[in-house]
């Protein structure tokens, strides 16, 4: 692989100022996704009150950004393999800014749905681009933590969305306040877009495209000293004068259906199937968490009932969002010790148990013990979700695919995840109405167990292929030691 020597060189670097800047700007983009995911849930009751939209329109509004994210991840991931990470890194958040502003000024529900779809395209694009970018600038010893650390900002965004929603409702307790909520993400997005202009192109992507002189220049910025581009047959590498390996041949291209070919088929299964079922659970349960919490133990007596209910449910969900952040913190601390495979497998199993426990509370009479079980089940679900699959599925594609298809692989996996999110948000209320909450949560729990099974089945194949592709010291990333 053309980028192998470049990756080995990056693995030996200390984590410097430029590393921190690229990581921070990647994490901020992911934070905006979490923010938008939650803020629209706070805004929907206000939109319903102002426009009197139908249940169908409400369903479209809550799920259309997720559908847009499917297209964004599927399109921009492979596109970033062609045009580079830097340009794609700016396009996606540029779309967020434009269509967040447009959403805030939407004249009716159908314009709002259209703008939300296009905004979702930008959000979905940032997942594979950010994952590939962080993986391709991170020292190998820190790569798992940096990937999960960046993705953990999704939970920070969700908590920020809850807080912004509460602030807006406090100072403007009227139905039209939803416009301020949808526009609130524009300010940080503009700042991030401007700051992203100064980040360099991924040196690993440049090397994979045989653009070695440019890769050496970027390497110099990360290393803090000159890195020389040369032919490997002419100069032998040394510790004092690091070089890049220049390969001969044409620039590699990704063929259609390459991810389903023999070389990558099992890696694709490992990265897509668990992410699909994880997002069914994450979005399906997450969207309805505020309503469930508000119905359990919280009450309000405000003069405008729907405003009071919105505030109450937002407060309840904000409390549970703290467990999302704790889960991500645990993932960052434990990933090097436990590995992605173990964390993902255990996380899915605990999520399944928590969902069954949560659903079973609907089969017993209300009591303080029931409320305690509901709270503990929700807390365990959020904790092990973000301490497991919600973090590991984001990082897994970077451990399974080489640079020339990493964007495509990460993009396809992210698209599969967003497809699961669309399935979860669309079918959850339908199944709940037809089958009941216990059956609905049990079905989702079954998907979690299936995802755990797929993770375990394909663990060795991915490790073997990863070690063959590069000797970058990333075998521990997938959590297989033998």
GULUM-966002 format. One line per field, with one value per residue (C-alpha): residue number from 1; residue in three letters; chain; x, y, z. Coordinates in Angstrom, 3 decimals, always signed. Each point is the difference from the previous one (the first is absolute). Layout:
BEGIN
pos c(NUM|...)
code c(ALA|...)
unit c(A|...)
u c(X|...)
v c(Y|...)
w c(Z|...)
***
This chain:
BEGIN
pos c(1|2|3|4|5|6|7|8|9|10|11|12|13|14|15|16|17|18|19|20|21|22|23|24|25|26|27|28|29|30|31|32|33|34|35|36|37|38|39|40|41|42|43|44|45|46|47|48|49|50|51|52|53|54|55|56|57|58|59|60|61|62|63|64|65|66|67|68|69|70|71|72|73|74|75|76|77|78|79|80|81|82|83|84|85|86|87|88|89|90|91|92|93|94|95|96|97|98|99|100|101|102|103|104|105|106|107|108|109|110|111|112|113|114|115|116|117|118|119|120|121|122|123|124|125|126|127|128|129|130|131|132|133|134|135|136|137|138|139|140|141|142|143|144|145|146|147|148|149|150|151|152|153|154|155|156|157|158|159|160|161|162|163|164|165|166|167|168|169|170|171|172|173|174|175|176|177|178|179|180|181|182|183|184|185|186|187|188|189|190|191|192|193|194|195|196|197|198|199|200|201|202|203|204|205|206|207|208|209|210|211|212|213|214|215|216|217|218|219|220|221|222|223|224|225|226|227|228|229|230|231|232|233|234|235|236|237|238|239|240|241|242|243|244|245|246|247|248|249|250|251|252|253|254|255|256|257|258|259|260|261|262|263|264|265|266|267|268|269|270|271|272|273|274|275|276|277|278|279|280|281|282|283|284|285|286|287|288|289|290|291|292|293|294|295|296|297|298|299|300|301|302|303|304|305|306|307|308|309|310|311|312|313|314|315|316|317|318|319|320|321|322|323|324|325|326|327|328|329|330|331|332|333|334|335|336|337|338|339|340|341|342|343|344|345|346|347|348|349|350|351|352|353|354|355|356|357|358|359|360|361|362|363|364|365|366|367|368|369|370|371|372|373|374|375|376|377|378|379|380|381|382|383|384|385|386|387|388|389|390|391|392|393|394|395|396|397|398|399|400|401|402|403|404|405|406|407|408|409|410|411|412|413|414|415|416|417|418|419|420|421|422|423|424|425|426|427|428|429|430|431|432|433|434|435|436|437|438|439|440|441|442|443|444|445|446|447|448|449|450|451|452|453|454|455|456|457|458|459|460|461|462|463|464|465|466|467|468|469|470|471|472|473|474|475|476|477|478|479|480|481|482)
code c(UNK|UNK|UNK|UNK|UNK|UNK|UNK|UNK|UNK|UNK|UNK|UNK|UNK|UNK|UNK|UNK|UNK|UNK|UNK|UNK|UNK|UNK|UNK|UNK|UNK|UNK|UNK|UNK|UNK|UNK|UNK|UNK|UNK|UNK|UNK|UNK|UNK|UNK|UNK|UNK|UNK|UNK|UNK|UNK|UNK|UNK|UNK|UNK|UNK|UNK|UNK|UNK|UNK|UNK|UNK|UNK|UNK|UNK|UNK|UNK|UNK|UNK|UNK|UNK|UNK|UNK|UNK|UNK|UNK|UNK|UNK|UNK|UNK|UNK|UNK|UNK|UNK|UNK|UNK|UNK|UNK|UNK|UNK|UNK|UNK|UNK|UNK|UNK|UNK|UNK|UNK|UNK|UNK|UNK|UNK|UNK|UNK|UNK|UNK|UNK|UNK|UNK|UNK|UNK|UNK|UNK|UNK|UNK|UNK|UNK|UNK|UNK|UNK|UNK|UNK|UNK|UNK|UNK|UNK|UNK|UNK|UNK|UNK|UNK|UNK|UNK|UNK|UNK|UNK|UNK|UNK|UNK|UNK|UNK|UNK|UNK|UNK|UNK|UNK|UNK|UNK|UNK|UNK|UNK|UNK|UNK|UNK|UNK|UNK|UNK|UNK|UNK|UNK|UNK|UNK|UNK|UNK|UNK|UNK|UNK|UNK|UNK|UNK|UNK|UNK|UNK|UNK|UNK|UNK|UNK|UNK|UNK|UNK|UNK|UNK|UNK|UNK|UNK|UNK|UNK|UNK|UNK|UNK|UNK|UNK|UNK|UNK|UNK|UNK|UNK|UNK|UNK|UNK|UNK|UNK|UNK|UNK|UNK|UNK|UNK|UNK|UNK|UNK|UNK|UNK|UNK|UNK|UNK|UNK|UNK|UNK|UNK|UNK|UNK|UNK|UNK|UNK|UNK|UNK|UNK|UNK|UNK|UNK|UNK|UNK|UNK|UNK|UNK|UNK|UNK|UNK|UNK|UNK|UNK|UNK|UNK|UNK|UNK|UNK|UNK|UNK|UNK|UNK|UNK|UNK|UNK|UNK|UNK|UNK|UNK|UNK|UNK|UNK|UNK|UNK|UNK|UNK|UNK|UNK|UNK|UNK|UNK|UNK|UNK|UNK|UNK|UNK|UNK|UNK|UNK|UNK|UNK|UNK|UNK|UNK|UNK|UNK|UNK|UNK|UNK|UNK|UNK|UNK|UNK|UNK|UNK|UNK|UNK|UNK|UNK|UNK|UNK|UNK|UNK|UNK|UNK|UNK|UNK|UNK|UNK|UNK|UNK|UNK|UNK|UNK|UNK|UNK|UNK|UNK|UNK|UNK|UNK|UNK|UNK|UNK|UNK|UNK|UNK|UNK|UNK|UNK|UNK|UNK|UNK|UNK|UNK|UNK|UNK|UNK|UNK|UNK|UNK|UNK|UNK|UNK|UNK|UNK|UNK|UNK|UNK|UNK|UNK|UNK|UNK|UNK|UNK|UNK|UNK|UNK|UNK|UNK|UNK|UNK|UNK|UNK|UNK|UNK|UNK|UNK|UNK|UNK|UNK|UNK|UNK|UNK|UNK|UNK|UNK|UNK|UNK|UNK|UNK|UNK|UNK|UNK|UNK|UNK|UNK|UNK|UNK|UNK|UNK|UNK|UNK|UNK|UNK|UNK|UNK|UNK|UNK|UNK|UNK|UNK|UNK|UNK|UNK|UNK|UNK|UNK|UNK|UNK|UNK|UNK|UNK|UNK|UNK|UNK|UNK|UNK|UNK|UNK|UNK|UNK|UNK|UNK|UNK|UNK|UNK|UNK|UNK|UNK|UNK|UNK|UNK|UNK|UNK|UNK|UNK|UNK|UNK|UNK|UNK|UNK|UNK|UNK|UNK|UNK|UNK|UNK|UNK|UNK|UNK|UNK|UNK|UNK|UNK|UNK|UNK|UNK|UNK|UNK|UNK|UNK|UNK|UNK|UNK|UNK|UNK|UNK|UNK|UNK|UNK|UNK|UNK|UNK|UNK|UNK|UNK|UNK|UNK|UNK|UNK|UNK|UNK|UNK|UNK|UNK|UNK|UNK|UNK|UNK|UNK)
unit c(A|A|A|A|A|A|A|A|A|A|A|A|A|A|A|A|A|A|A|A|A|A|A|A|A|A|A|A|A|A|A|A|A|A|A|A|A|A|A|A|A|A|A|A|A|A|A|A|A|A|A|A|A|A|A|A|A|A|A|A|A|A|A|A|A|A|A|A|A|A|A|A|A|A|A|A|A|A|A|A|A|A|A|A|A|A|A|A|A|A|A|A|A|A|A|A|A|A|A|A|A|A|A|A|A|A|A|A|A|A|A|A|A|A|A|A|A|A|A|A|A|A|A|A|A|A|A|A|A|A|A|A|A|A|A|A|A|A|A|A|A|A|A|A|A|A|A|A|A|A|A|A|A|A|A|A|A|A|A|A|A|A|A|A|A|A|A|A|A|A|A|A|A|A|A|A|A|A|A|A|A|A|A|A|A|A|A|A|A|A|A|A|A|A|A|A|A|A|A|A|A|A|A|A|A|A|A|A|A|A|A|A|A|A|A|A|A|A|A|A|A|A|A|A|A|A|A|A|A|A|A|A|A|A|A|A|A|A|A|A|A|A|A|A|A|A|A|A|A|A|A|A|A|A|A|A|A|A|A|A|A|A|A|A|A|A|A|A|A|A|A|A|A|A|A|A|A|A|A|A|A|A|A|A|A|A|A|A|A|A|A|A|A|A|A|A|A|A|A|A|A|A|A|A|A|A|A|A|A|A|A|A|A|A|A|A|A|A|A|A|A|A|A|A|A|A|A|A|A|A|A|A|A|A|A|A|A|A|A|A|A|A|A|A|A|A|A|A|A|A|A|A|A|A|A|A|A|A|A|A|A|A|A|A|A|A|A|A|A|A|A|A|A|A|A|A|A|A|A|A|A|A|A|A|A|A|A|A|A|A|A|A|A|A|A|A|A|A|A|A|A|A|A|A|A|A|A|A|A|A|A|A|A|A|A|A|A|A|A|A|A|A|A|A|A|A|A|A|A|A|A|A|A|A|A|A|A|A|A|A|A|A|A|A|A|A|A|A|A|A|A|A|A|A|A|A|A|A|A|A|A|A|A|A|A|A|A|A|A|A|A|A|A|A|A|A|A|A|A|A|A|A)
u c(+0.000|+1.341|-0.824|+1.572|+3.307|-1.764|-2.272|+2.953|+1.686|-3.084|-0.309|+3.386|-0.836|-0.898|-3.464|+0.671|-1.931|-1.081|-1.287|-2.046|-1.427|-1.134|-1.463|-1.847|-1.531|-1.090|-1.598|-1.842|-1.670|-1.221|-1.263|-2.235|-1.589|-0.911|-1.273|-2.263|-1.267|-1.279|-1.070|-2.505|-1.660|-0.464|-1.260|-2.566|-2.762|+0.321|-0.245|-3.067|-1.601|+0.774|-0.825|-2.381|+1.861|-1.308|+1.592|+1.367|+1.647|+1.351|+1.512|+1.603|+1.417|+1.604|+1.517|+0.857|+3.378|+0.981|-0.958|+2.078|+2.908|-0.143|+0.592|+2.637|+2.033|-0.341|+0.937|+2.597|+1.958|+1.044|+0.247|+2.537|+2.105|+0.105|+0.190|+1.754|-1.017|+0.687|-2.459|-2.680|+0.614|-1.162|-2.839|-1.985|-0.187|-0.571|-3.191|-0.902|+0.298|-2.010|-2.886|-0.140|-0.622|-2.513|-1.801|-0.356|-1.712|-2.111|-3.435|-1.872|+0.448|+0.923|+2.773|+1.207|+0.027|+1.971|+2.558|+0.349|+0.726|+2.801|+1.365|+0.054|+2.143|+2.642|-0.246|+0.305|+3.008|+1.990|+0.040|+2.209|+2.104|+0.759|+0.721|+2.371|+1.709|+0.598|+1.247|+2.415|+1.706|+0.065|+3.020|-0.781|+0.240|-2.675|-2.217|-2.778|-0.382|+0.061|-2.664|-2.320|+0.797|-1.053|-3.222|-0.759|-0.806|-3.277|-1.141|+1.318|-2.080|-3.106|+0.427|+0.688|-3.182|-2.008|+1.509|-0.517|-3.593|-0.607|+1.579|-2.055|-3.240|+0.779|+0.525|-2.492|-2.767|-1.947|-0.572|+2.143|+3.042|+0.836|+1.570|+2.585|+0.739|+0.653|+2.154|+2.071|+2.446|+0.962|+2.354|+2.358|-0.258|+1.210|+2.925|+0.958|-0.228|+2.339|+2.492|-0.040|+1.376|+3.438|+0.282|+2.311|-0.971|+0.327|+3.585|-1.143|-2.564|+2.653|+2.367|-2.754|-0.447|+3.763|+0.289|+3.114|+1.520|-3.186|-0.210|+3.567|-0.828|-2.996|+2.055|+2.475|-2.755|-1.030|+3.585|+1.319|+2.991|+0.710|-1.164|+1.631|-1.847|+2.201|+0.128|+0.484|+2.570|+2.107|-0.076|-0.313|-2.155|+1.657|-1.239|+1.747|-1.122|-3.444|-1.224|-3.133|-0.141|-0.823|-1.676|-0.235|-3.134|-3.252|-2.185|-2.327|-3.708|-2.877|-2.049|-3.737|-1.056|+3.610|-1.220|-1.860|+2.950|+1.857|+2.649|-2.413|-3.260|+0.342|+1.360|-3.055|-2.285|+1.761|-0.290|-3.520|-2.230|+0.765|-0.246|-3.406|-1.455|+1.741|-1.672|-3.395|+0.363|+1.720|-2.418|-3.104|+0.286|+1.715|-2.660|-2.698|+2.024|-1.267|-3.642|+0.546|+1.905|-2.540|-2.847|+1.724|+1.007|-0.127|-2.913|-0.690|-2.736|+0.804|-2.817|+0.988|-0.049|+1.960|+2.757|+0.137|+0.110|+2.826|+2.014|-0.696|+0.977|+3.137|+1.068|-0.484|+1.954|+2.809|+0.517|+0.332|+2.348|+2.540|+0.281|+0.761|+2.998|+1.145|-0.237|+2.197|+2.516|+0.175|+0.514|+2.925|+1.661|-0.588|+0.364|+3.757|-0.397|-3.160|-0.011|-2.865|-1.254|-0.471|-1.495|-2.428|-1.098|-0.544|-1.691|-2.560|-0.803|-0.541|-2.107|-2.219|-0.421|-0.776|-2.641|-1.753|+0.080|-1.399|-2.798|-0.894|-0.878|-3.074|-1.272|-0.138|-1.962|+1.471|+2.147|+3.173|+1.898|-1.307|+1.188|+3.408|+0.287|-0.967|+2.626|+2.704|-0.856|+0.190|+3.259|+1.540|-1.166|+1.584|+3.161|+0.800|-1.205|+2.488|+2.579|-0.338|-1.679|-0.740|+3.730|+1.474|-2.131|+1.332|+3.619|-0.277|+0.177|+3.363|+1.344|-1.516|+0.798|+3.220|+0.288|-0.998|-3.436|-0.247|-2.290|-2.209|-0.067|-0.692|-2.594|-1.845|+0.066|-1.260|-2.746|-1.021|-0.154|-2.175|-2.252|-0.434|-0.780|-2.700|-1.470|+0.031|-1.640|-2.617|-1.077|+0.314|-3.359|-1.723|+1.234|-0.771|-3.587|-0.466|+2.028|+0.619|+3.153|+1.329|-0.162|+1.486|+2.961|+0.471|+0.266|+2.642|+1.792|+0.056|+1.716|+2.619|+0.715|+0.301|+2.475|+2.061|+0.070|+1.226|+2.685|+1.347|-0.215|+2.121|+2.571|+2.932|-0.353|+0.127|+3.068|+1.805|-0.732|+0.929|+3.384|+0.712|-0.910|+2.233|+2.342|-1.106|-0.540|-3.784|-0.801|-1.105|-2.476|-2.356|+0.530|+1.243|+3.103|+0.198)
v c(+0.000|+3.409|+1.583|-2.668|+1.789|+3.315|-1.618|-1.553|+3.388|+1.706|-2.723|+1.010|+3.700|+1.633|+1.509|+3.636|+3.263|-0.795|-3.408|+1.672|+2.579|-2.549|-2.246|+2.876|+1.239|-3.549|-0.415|+3.315|-1.140|-3.157|+2.107|+1.915|-3.276|-0.875|+3.535|-0.058|-3.499|+1.090|+3.586|-1.061|-2.255|+3.011|+2.118|-2.434|+0.625|+3.724|-0.514|-2.191|+2.710|+2.816|-1.679|-2.762|-2.568|-3.556|-3.136|-0.894|+3.396|-0.304|-3.390|+1.313|+2.978|-2.102|-2.583|+1.906|+1.286|-3.590|-1.018|+2.878|-1.171|-3.392|+1.672|+2.300|-2.849|-2.186|+2.784|+2.053|-2.956|-1.323|+3.569|+0.819|-2.904|+1.835|+3.698|-0.309|+0.440|+3.742|+1.181|-2.466|+1.087|+3.519|-0.866|-1.993|+2.699|+2.632|-1.874|-0.055|+3.792|+0.742|-2.338|+0.660|+3.659|-1.003|-2.266|+2.828|+2.154|-2.764|+1.390|-3.292|-3.618|-1.314|+2.544|-0.880|-3.702|+0.691|+2.156|-2.570|-2.696|+2.047|+0.876|-3.723|-0.600|+2.279|-1.622|-3.515|+0.975|+1.087|-3.467|-1.879|+3.067|+0.761|-3.655|-0.381|+3.317|-0.672|-3.533|+1.265|+2.640|-1.822|-1.794|-3.712|-0.268|+2.704|-0.752|-1.957|+2.578|+2.925|-1.556|-0.802|+3.322|+1.858|-1.960|+0.570|+3.589|-1.253|-0.433|+3.451|+1.356|-1.780|+1.498|+3.408|-0.341|-0.666|+3.005|+2.323|-1.194|+0.748|+3.464|+0.900|-1.210|+1.891|+3.336|-0.504|-2.398|+0.229|-2.446|+1.996|-0.511|-3.077|+2.286|+1.194|-3.610|-1.119|+3.069|-0.379|-2.440|+2.446|+2.082|-2.826|-1.534|+3.206|+0.222|-3.618|+0.464|+3.003|-1.804|-3.101|+2.065|-0.164|-3.749|-1.940|-2.827|-3.483|-1.145|-3.613|+0.810|+1.886|-2.966|-2.401|+2.157|-0.090|+3.749|-0.516|+3.465|+1.544|-2.732|+0.746|+3.705|-0.796|-2.533|+2.770|+2.080|-2.860|-1.024|+3.515|-0.743|-0.653|-3.287|-0.968|-1.623|-2.441|-3.391|-2.804|-1.636|+3.161|+0.875|-2.311|+1.217|+1.038|+1.318|+3.353|+0.556|-1.550|-0.509|-1.100|-3.073|+0.867|-2.778|-0.286|-0.485|+1.792|+1.704|-2.608|+0.220|-1.570|-2.267|-0.322|-2.547|-0.240|-0.057|-3.236|-1.714|-2.832|+2.244|+2.292|-1.962|-1.069|+3.365|+1.592|-2.363|+0.804|+3.748|+0.252|-2.596|+1.002|+3.704|-0.572|-1.714|+2.389|+3.023|-1.713|-0.168|+3.356|+2.084|-2.106|+0.138|+3.386|+1.957|-1.194|+0.258|+3.491|-1.030|-3.148|+1.811|+2.831|-2.500|-1.849|+2.386|+3.601|+2.407|+3.609|+2.522|+2.696|+1.906|-1.264|-3.798|-0.873|+2.479|-1.419|-3.566|+0.941|+1.520|-2.978|-2.643|+1.926|+0.166|-3.742|-0.851|+2.360|-2.042|-3.213|+1.713|+0.174|-3.794|+0.314|+2.175|-2.339|-2.911|+1.706|+0.934|-3.656|-1.013|+2.394|-1.346|-3.691|-0.409|-0.640|-2.598|-1.759|+0.643|+0.813|-3.565|-0.738|+3.409|-0.264|-3.554|+0.597|+3.324|-1.567|-2.752|+2.453|+2.236|-2.995|-0.878|+3.625|+0.256|-3.163|+1.245|+3.359|-1.589|-2.398|+2.915|+0.565|-3.419|+0.816|+2.469|+3.478|+0.296|+1.695|-3.184|+0.122|+3.592|-1.002|-2.860|+2.294|+2.540|-2.627|-1.730|+3.274|+0.870|-3.406|+0.229|+3.435|-0.879|-3.240|+1.314|+2.868|-2.040|-2.626|-0.132|+3.705|+0.673|-3.144|-0.115|+3.458|-1.087|-3.509|+0.982|+1.681|-3.296|-2.084|+1.923|+1.404|+3.657|-0.417|-1.327|+1.303|+2.877|-2.309|-2.644|+2.490|+1.727|-3.221|-1.035|+3.414|-0.179|-3.407|+1.533|+2.853|-2.497|-1.679|+3.376|+0.600|-3.457|+0.576|+3.427|-0.990|-3.408|+0.480|+1.784|-2.348|-3.136|+1.477|+0.700|-3.451|-2.250|+1.986|+1.403|-3.286|-1.763|+3.003|+0.260|-3.775|+0.144|+2.710|-2.084|-2.911|+2.226|+0.892|-3.686|-0.628|+2.880|-1.483|-3.334|+1.572|+1.894|-3.189|-2.080|+2.352|+1.168|-2.212|+0.623|+3.753|-0.238|-2.201|+2.284|+3.083|-1.413|-1.014|+3.450|+1.991|-0.621|+3.112|-1.587|+0.197|-3.656|+0.907|+2.466|-2.788|-1.723|-3.377|-1.361|-3.436)
w c(+0.000|-0.967|+3.327|+2.238|+0.635|+0.526|+2.571|+1.822|+0.112|+1.413|+2.622|+1.431|+0.337|+3.270|+0.260|-0.837|-0.482|-3.562|+1.058|+2.726|-2.395|-2.580|+2.693|+1.664|-3.265|-0.848|+3.419|-0.308|-3.219|+1.702|+2.904|-2.409|-1.080|+3.584|+0.552|-3.034|+0.786|+3.394|-0.678|-2.650|+2.568|+2.262|-2.904|-1.418|+2.599|-0.675|-3.757|+0.469|+2.129|-2.432|-3.309|+1.078|-2.077|-0.430|+1.500|-3.452|-0.340|+3.529|-0.799|-3.156|+1.852|+2.725|-2.355|-3.175|+1.246|+0.770|-3.536|-1.338|+2.133|-1.735|-3.340|+1.466|+1.466|-3.094|-2.431|+1.852|+1.378|-3.426|-1.319|+2.716|-1.315|-3.331|+0.912|+3.358|+3.606|+0.217|-2.656|+1.066|+3.601|-0.891|-2.372|+2.557|+2.670|-2.658|-0.820|+3.693|+0.247|-3.143|+0.731|+3.744|-0.832|-2.670|+2.489|+2.505|-2.649|-1.590|-1.007|+0.412|+1.002|-3.438|-0.470|+3.492|-0.859|-3.188|+1.803|+2.774|-2.566|-1.561|+3.430|+0.761|-3.087|+1.487|+3.429|-1.399|-2.095|+3.038|+1.585|-2.496|-0.787|+3.640|+0.798|-2.952|+0.698|+3.700|-0.717|-2.646|+2.158|+3.338|+1.478|+0.124|+3.779|+0.382|-2.996|+1.776|+2.762|-2.399|-2.219|+2.876|+1.658|-3.141|-0.295|+3.681|-0.849|-1.446|+3.603|+0.868|-2.876|+1.260|+3.454|-1.539|-2.058|+3.143|+1.757|-2.975|-0.296|+3.664|-0.289|-3.075|+1.590|+3.195|-1.741|-2.837|+1.123|-3.244|-2.880|-2.461|+2.259|-2.077|-2.607|+2.516|+0.920|-3.571|-0.658|+3.177|-1.590|-2.752|+2.157|+1.048|-3.478|-1.676|+2.406|-0.683|-3.782|+0.170|+2.227|-2.213|-2.868|+1.589|+0.523|-2.334|-2.284|+1.462|-0.682|-0.092|-2.682|-2.001|+0.237|-1.070|-3.114|-0.753|+0.737|+2.082|-0.218|+1.406|+2.611|+1.099|+0.370|+2.203|+1.951|+0.738|+1.607|+2.259|+0.822|+0.602|-2.217|-3.655|-1.489|-3.297|-2.900|-1.887|-1.678|+2.511|-2.225|+0.098|+3.705|+2.960|+2.864|+3.223|+3.276|-0.494|-3.565|-0.486|-3.529|-1.747|-2.165|-3.583|-1.923|-3.755|-2.019|-0.576|+2.578|+1.513|-0.610|+1.863|-2.220|+0.283|+2.563|+1.222|+3.578|-0.747|-1.679|+1.683|+1.521|+1.814|+0.266|+3.616|+1.074|-1.590|+1.914|+3.277|-0.508|-1.448|+1.680|+3.612|-0.833|-1.630|+3.077|+2.386|-1.590|+0.019|+3.772|+0.463|-2.030|+0.528|+3.774|+0.185|-1.856|+2.407|+3.210|+0.990|-0.276|+2.054|+2.742|+0.206|+0.324|+2.854|+2.764|-1.137|-0.052|-0.917|+0.582|-2.515|-1.639|-3.443|+0.346|-3.118|+0.910|+3.528|-1.316|-2.358|+2.835|+2.277|-2.538|-0.940|+3.646|+0.396|-3.134|+1.012|+3.170|-2.007|-2.464|+2.811|-0.182|-3.711|+0.813|+2.787|-2.422|-2.557|+2.710|+1.019|-3.625|-0.378|+3.145|-0.724|-3.755|+0.027|+2.736|-1.175|-3.759|-2.326|-0.409|+3.703|+0.768|-2.901|+0.800|+3.721|-0.685|-2.317|+2.507|+2.877|-2.259|-0.797|+3.677|+0.881|-2.732|+1.150|+3.598|-1.079|-1.998|+2.803|+2.283|-2.155|+1.091|+3.723|+2.094|+0.511|+3.121|+1.232|-0.822|-3.558|-0.389|+1.367|-2.493|-2.874|+0.994|+0.522|-3.284|-1.906|+1.746|-0.788|-3.606|-0.483|+1.911|-1.825|-3.345|+0.034|+1.885|-2.716|-3.433|-0.469|+0.356|-1.520|-3.151|-0.857|+0.450|-1.486|-3.720|+0.548|+1.354|-2.783|-3.202|-1.509|-1.019|-3.649|+0.972|+3.546|-0.928|-2.059|+2.722|+2.768|-2.163|-0.771|+3.657|+1.105|-2.625|+1.351|+3.454|-1.176|-1.773|+3.365|+1.542|-2.603|+0.636|+3.753|-0.050|-2.564|+1.300|+3.766|+0.481|-2.456|+1.757|+3.392|-1.035|-1.543|+2.310|+3.168|+1.532|+1.385|-3.371|-1.802|+2.353|-0.133|-3.798|+0.261|+2.644|-2.437|-2.549|+2.607|+0.622|-3.743|-0.265|+2.842|-1.823|-3.255|+1.906|+1.542|-3.187|-2.124|+2.545|-1.095|-3.729|+0.461|+2.221|-2.508|-2.929|+2.022|+0.990|-3.587|-1.322|+2.349|+2.867|+1.836|+3.380|-0.218|+0.665|+3.493|-1.463|-0.982|+3.308|-1.245|+1.683|-1.443)
***
